[in-house]
Amino acid sequence: MLSKNAEVAQVLEEIGLLLDIEGKDRFRPLAYHRGARAIKSLGEDVVEVARRNELTKIPGIGKGLAKIITNYIETGQVPKLDELRTRVPIKVMELMAIRGVGPRTVKLMYDKLGITDLESLERAASDGSLSQLPGLGDRSVKQILQGIELVRQGLERTLLADALIEAEKIVSALRALPSVRQIEVAGSARRRRETVGDLDILVNASDTETIMGTFVGLESVAEVLARGTTKSSVRLTSNLQIDLRVIPAESFGAGLQYFTGSVDHNVKLRSIAQKMGLKLNEYGLFRGEEKVEGREERAIYESFGMTWVPPELREDRGEIEAAQDGTLPDLITPDAVRGDLHTHTDQSDGRNTIEEMIDAAQEREYEYFCISDHTKSLTIANGMDEERLEARINEIDRLNESGRWKMRILKGAEVDILQDGELDISDDLLSRLDIVTASIHSRMNDSKRVMTERVCHALENKFVHILGHPTGRLLLKRPPFEIDLSAVFEVARKNNVIMELNAHPQRLDLNAGNLRSAVRAGLRIAVNTDAHSVAELDNMTFGIYQARRGWLTKDDIINTHTLKKLLRLIKK
């Protein structure tokens, strides 16, 4: 389910997009887009801000937008949006979720072909009429069809971050009931999959009638799919399905194991049980009619002569064999992180000042913190040219000398990898930075060969330390660009370049499999938030989840080391 902040931001964004398409005033939409960004990056609940009558104190929110927001919070209605939808009957958020489809394309498709939604767009793409429009050739149409499929997946799946917010609300509401003894989130959410199709919650409680009544009566429930004494299912207003199961104490561990593991993981465990003359299911581990284990999940694994398998690894990717051999890795934990090497401020497209970001980093007791704003090629993000970047370098030197913060502020930049693989900032200036992160932000439709050559050339620059969000994906919105990661990893190894694990919940890039491949190739990983606001620094949690899914240990991750060792390891 969308948070209220996300809901409000989406309302403002849709108004802006519809105004863009209507085309009567090219300046009015900008206010709505700016307001949407401000609410999206707001570090507190917009409802609380509205209650204090302080919406206009948010940069980018004027009286007009504040009135719209307040009305939406109080009534759930947005008359201006309703009027626009009548005048421009396009499901613009649906269409704009497709990679490569912007307001101009939506307007062109509507004006020429009457396209208003995914279904009409898919028909036009399939019958050949879409490819006849200016600027939309066969390759573009192919990408649009792929994008339609991604959008549909997005309607059926939920980002892990959003799912966990809903899970916590439900668990908190149920845990407050007196009869609840145990309650746990299971399923793919407990395995920390990047996206989830539904949520499984297990509870051990005596008063099942009250438990189920409270569950199906939650405010966020849009539809009750089933209600029983041991299992109920609901669909939230976001379309996320939640299944609640009541499990007795003597079977809770077995149920937690059963409803957490992937299908392949559980099939292999059951096969091992059968070979030992045992039977494993959600009720327990049995020898004939006798229950051998069931109360504790850890005991299930130990009964097979294994060490307990962390939930993030339960995908049948070698974890069972490693548990049998006692060779499971000592996975990274959040407290091991000593700093963040990729963050942004209001000098590019971030929301907070450099001082606010540093203050927030110090609250997290980091030893070091890198400011790495965008550079000049990314004009949409107010990227810095050489003059502004040099001023930022001097500013950080002064901040370090001030003694205000105990940690070291590292001078960085997220530089753009250009079409030819060159970087958009001179080597002379890059040489003055502590951390240079090179990233792809343009021409993501390049062929696999071109993209691989482009990235590899950039990594050969002696001043590059980190490859940022290496595959460019946006979960449920944009697929990875085509690239030969094996070749990239080899060039990175030769040039001592670190791979980033971008912790933003919509990126989580690299994925778990690619993280394992990178480490096998001899590379180190930087788990970075790419935070554009103080609130987004908390996304480090999701980076750690992903690192654990990739079997990463503390030693695999560069920003778990002391500052002295970090600087030594990144030295060219």
N, C-alpha and C positions, 0 to 999 in steps of 0.2 A: 504494500500500500504506500502511496506517495505520502511523505510528510506534508504538513500544512505549508511549510516553506516551499517545497517542490510544487505543490498544487498552485500556490499563488504565482510562483515564477512561471509555471506553464500557462496560466491564464494571461499574464502580461505578454509572454512570448507569442501566444497565438494571436492576440490583438495586433501586435506589431507585424507579424507575418501577413495577416489578412490585409492590413493597411499597405504593406509592401506590394502585395498582389493587386490591390485596388488601384494603386499608383497615382492617387490624387495629390499626395503631398509626400515628398521623399524625406522630409525632416521629422514629421510626426512619429513614424515608426521607430526612429532611433531612441526616442524617450522610453518607449515600452521595452525595447531590447535592453537598454541600459538598466532599467528598473528590474527586469527579469534577472539579469546578472547579479545585481545588488542583493536581491532576496535570496537567490540561489547560494550565494557565498556568505550570507548572514550567519554570524556565529551564535545566534540564539533563536528561540521560537518567535516567529513573526506575530503570533497571536499575543504573546506577552508584550511585545513592542507596541502593538495596536492598543492593547488594554491600558498602557501607560500614556497613550496619545502621543507617541514619539516617532511615528513612521516617517515624518518629514525630516527627522534628524539623520536618517539613513541616506548617505550620499547617493544621488540618482533618483530619489523618491520625492517628487514635488507634491503639492496639494491635490492635484488631479489624480495622480496615481494612488495617493494615500486614501482618497475617497473611494476609489474602486476597490482597493484592498480591504478596507474596513467593511464595505458593503458585502463583499464576498465572504469574509470571515463571519459576519453576523447573520447573513441570509442564505449564503451559498449561491447567490444570483449575481450575474454580471450583465446588466442590460446592454451595455455597449458591445459586448462580445456577441450577444444574441442578435443585435441589429446587424453586425458585420457578417455573421454566419448567414443571415437572410439575404444580404446583398451579394455575398461571395460564398455560395454554397459548396465549399470545398473542404474536405477533411485534411486541412493543411498540416497538422501535426503528424498525421499518418504518412502523408506523402513526403514531407520534409525529413522524416526519419530515414529515408533512403539515401544512401551515399551518392553524392553527385547531383542531387536534386535540390535546387535552391528556389527562391521566390520567383525569379524570372522564368525558370523552366516550368514551374507549376502554372504560372500565368499563361505561358505559351501553350502548354498542353490543354489547359481549360479553354482558352480562346479558340484554338484550332480544332480540338478533338472532343471537347466537352468532358475531359477527364476530371473526376472529382474525388476519387478514392482508389484504394488498392485494386479493387476488382476491375474497374474501368481502365486503369493503367495497365493491368496485366493483359486484358483483352487487346488493347492497342499495341502492346509490345509483341504479343503472339501473332496478331494478324498482319503485322508489317507496317501498319499506318504510323506507328510511333517513329520508326526509323526514317520516315520521309520528312520529319520536321527539321528545320535548320539546326545544325549543331548536334543532332542526335543520330549518329551512325550506328552500324551493327554492333560495334564494340560497346558503345554507351548503352544500347538496349540490353545487351547481355548483362552488363553490370547492374542495370536497373532491375532485371528479373532476379538476379542474385540478391539485390537489396530488398526486394519484396519478400523473399523467403526469410531473410534475417528479421525483418519487421514482424512477420507473423510469428517467428520464434519468440520475439520479444513480448508479444501479446500473451504467449503461453508460459514464459519463464520470467523469473524475477532476479535482479541482481542480489548477490549474497548480502550485501550491506543493507539493502531495503528489507529483505526477508528477515534478517536478524533483528531489525528494529521492531518488526511486527511480532516476532517470536518473543522478544523480551517483554513487550506489553502484555501478551497473553499469559506468559509464564508468571509474570508479576501479579496479574489479577488472580490467577488460580492459586499461586503459592500463598496468598493472603487468607485462603480459606482454611479453617481450623483442622479439617480432616485430611489435608494433604500432607503426606509423609515424605514423598520423593516426587520430583518432577524434572524431566530432562528433554531437551530438544534432540531428536535423532535424525536419521535420514541424511540426505546430501548436505543439508545445512550443517550438521555436526561434522561431516567430512570436509566442510569448508569449500565445497564446489563453487566455482565462480558465479554460477547462476543455479537457481533451483526451480523445479517445476511445482513442488508443493512442500508443505512443512509437516513433519511428523513430530508430535509431542506425546511423551509417555508420562503417565502419572500413577502413583500408588496412593490411594486414598480410601477411606472407609465410607464416606457419604457420596456415593456415585451420582445420586440424583441431583444433589446440589452442585456437584462439579459440572455435570453435563448441562444443567440449567444455566449456570453462570457462563459457560463456554458459548453456548448457542445464542445467549442474550447479549454478547459483547457489542459495543457500539459500532465496531468496524465490520460486523457481519452483514453481508448483503443478502445471503441466501443460506438456509439450512438444508444441506444435501441429505443428511441422515442423522437420526438421533436414536441412540440406544443406551443401554446401561453400561456397556464396556467399550463402545466406540461411537463417536459422533464425527461428522464432517461438515465443514462450513466453507463457503466461498466469501472472501472479503470483497469490499467494494473495489479493490484493485484487481480482482480476478484471481488472486492467490488462494489456493485451496489449503485448508488446514485440517489434518486428521488428528483427533485426540483419542488415545487408547488408555484404558485403565488396566494396569498390570499388577497382579498381586506381588507382595514383597518377595515371596520365594521364587518368583520368576522374573523379577525386574532386571537383573543383570543379563539374563538370557535374552529378554525382550530388547534391551538396549543394544546388545550385540547384533541381534537379528535385524532390527530396523535401522541400524547405522551402516552396516557393511553394504558395499555394492553387490549386485547380483552375482558377479563373477567371484568376488571375495567369499561370499557366503556359500556358493556352490562348492568351492574348493575346500572350505572348512568342513562342510557336510560330508564330502568325499573322504576326508581324513578320518572323520568320526566313524563312518561306515567300515573303513579298513580296520579300525580298532574295536569293532563290534559294538559301537555306540550309535545313538541317534541324537541329532541336534536339531532343535527347532526353537521357536520363540518362547516356548514354555520351559525349556531347560535342556540339559544334557542327560540322556538316559542310557542305562544299561538294562535292556529289557523294559520292565515296568518301573524299575528303581530309578529315581532321580539322583544323578550323581552331583550335578551342580546346577545352579540357576539364579541364586541370590546375588552373586557378584560377577560382574562382567569379566574382570581380570582372571577369575578362577576358571572361566571357560577356556581361555587361551592356555593357561597353565596346565589344564587337564590334558592338553595335546602336546605337552612338553615344550611349549613356546613361551617367549616373553610376550607381554601384553603389546598389542599393536596400536599405536596412536590412531585415532579415527581418520586423520587426514591421509593416511597411507592405505586405507582399506579399499583398494581399487583392483586387486590382483595384478600388481605390477612388480612382483618379486618380494613383497613384504612378508608373505607367509613363509617363504623359504628362508628369508633373513631372520624371521622370528624363531624358526626352528633351529637355525645355526647360531643364534645369539649374536647376530651381526647387524641388527637394526641400528640406524644412525641415532646419535644423540641430537635430536632436532633442536633447531634454534628456538629460543624463547624471547618474548618481548623485552625482558629486562637486560638482554645482552646488547641491545642497540645503544651505541654511544653518540650517534649523531645522524643528521639528515643532510644529504649531499645535493639535493635538487629541490629548491623552493623559489617562489616568486613573490614580488612585492608590487606596490602600486606604481613602480617605475616602468613596468610593462603592463601585463594584464592581471596582476594580483589585486586584491582588495585592500590589504593592510600595508601600513608603512614598514620600513625596514626595522625601526625600533620596536614596533608591535610584534613583528615576527620573531625578533631576537628575544624579546621578553617571554614570549610563549615557549620558545625553545628552552630557555633557562628554567622555566617552570617544569619542564620535562626532564630536567637535570642532565641535559646533553653536555658532552665534553667539547663538541665542535658543531658548527652549523653553517651550511653553505648557502649563500644568496646567489641565485643563478637565473637572473631575468633573461627574457628573450632578447635576441639581437635583431639588427635592422631589417633583415629580409622578411620577417614576420610582421608586416605593417599592421595587420589586423589586431595584433597583440601589443601594439605600441612598442615594438622592438627597439632596442637602443643602438644608436650608431656609435662610431669610435669615440666621439667627443663625450657623449653621455656615459659610455662604459668607462672611460678613463676617469671621469668625475666620480663614478660609483666606486672604482678601485680606491681612489684617494679618500672617499668618504668612509669606506670600511677600515682603511688604515687608521683614520682618526677615531673611529668607534672602538677599535681594539686598544688604542692607546689611552682611551678615556678611563679604563679600569671599571667601567660601570657593570660589566658582565664578567663572570668567572670563566666562561668558556671562550674558545677561539672562534671568531667569525671568519669563515673562509671566503675568499674572493672567487666568485665563479660566474659563469654565463652558460645559458643554453643556446649554443650557436647553431645556425641552420646549415644543413648539408645541401648545397646547391645542386643544380641539374648535372653539373660535370663532376660532382664529388668534392669540389673545393668548399671551403668554409666562408661565411659571409663577414668575417672579422680578420684583420691582418694578423700575421704571426707575431709581429712585434708586440701587439697588445695582448694576444693570447698568452704570450710568455710571461706576462705579469700576473696571471691568474693562478690561483691554487688548484682549482678544479674546473676543467673544461668538459662540458657535456655536449656531445654532438648529436643532433636529432634530425629526422626527416619530418618535414611539415608540408611538403608540396610534392606534386607529381607522383602521387601514390599509385597511379595507374601504370607506371612504367613497367616494362616487361621484367621478368625474373632476372634475365641476364643484365639488363641495364641497371636495375635496382641493386643487384649484388655488386656490380662493378663500382657503382656510385658510392655505396656504403664502404666498401673495402678501401677505395681511394681515400675517403675521409679518415678512416682509421689509421692510415699510414702517416697522417700528419702528426709530427712528434709532440704536439701540444695537446692532443686529445686524450682525455683520461677515461671517459665513460661514453658508451653508446646508449642514448636515451630511448625509452620505449621502443625496443628494437624491431618490432613487427608492425607497429602503428595501428593496432586494432583498437576498436571501441566495442566492448561487449554489447551484443544485441543491436548494434547500430552499424558497425563497419568491420568487415573482415580484415585479417592481416593482409598487408601487401605481399606480393610474390617476391620471395628472396631465398637464396641458398644459404641457410644459416650455417651449414657445415663449413662453407668457404669463409663466411664472415668470422666464425669462431677461430679458424686457423689464422687469419690475418690479425685478429684481435690478440691471440696468444703471442704471436711474433712481435707485436708492437706494445705489449703490456697494456691493453685496453680492457676495461672492466665492463661487463654487461649489466645493464640496469634491470632490476625488477621494479617496475613502476607500480606503486602501491595504490594508485587511484582505483576505487572499486569498479570503474568502468573500463579500466585498462588491464590491470594485473598482467602485465606484459614484461617479461616472458611468462609463458604458461608453464605448467608443472613439468611436462615432458621436455620442453626446451631448456628449462633450468638444469635438469639432470644431464642433458647432453652438453651443456656449456661447462659444467663442472667436470664431466668426463674428459672434455677437451682441454682441461687444465686452466680454465678461467675462474676468476673471482666474480662475485656478484655484489652489486650495491643495491640495497633495499631503500628506495627513496620515495617520498610522498608526492613529489611534484606539486606541493601544496601551493594554492593560489590565495589562501586565506589562513588565518590562525586556526579556524575550526578544522581545516583539511589536514593539519599536522597529525590529527588523530587517525588518519588513514594508514599510518604505519602499522596499525593492528592488522589490516587486511594484507599488507605486504608480508607480514610474518606468517599469516595463515597460508599464503601462497608459497612462501619459502618452505614451509613444513611439508606442503603437498609435493614440493620438488625435492624432498629428501635432504634439504640443506641443513648443515650444522653451523655452529658459530664460526668455525674457521673458514667456511666457504664464503662468508659475507664480510666485505671490506670494512663496513662501518660498524663492526663490533670491536674493532681494534682501538687501541689508544691513539691519540693524535700523532704521537711520535712514530708509531708503527705504521699508521695509515699513510703518512707522508713518505715514509721510506718505501712502502709497497707500491705506491703509485709513481714513484720516481722513474723517469725514462732512462 
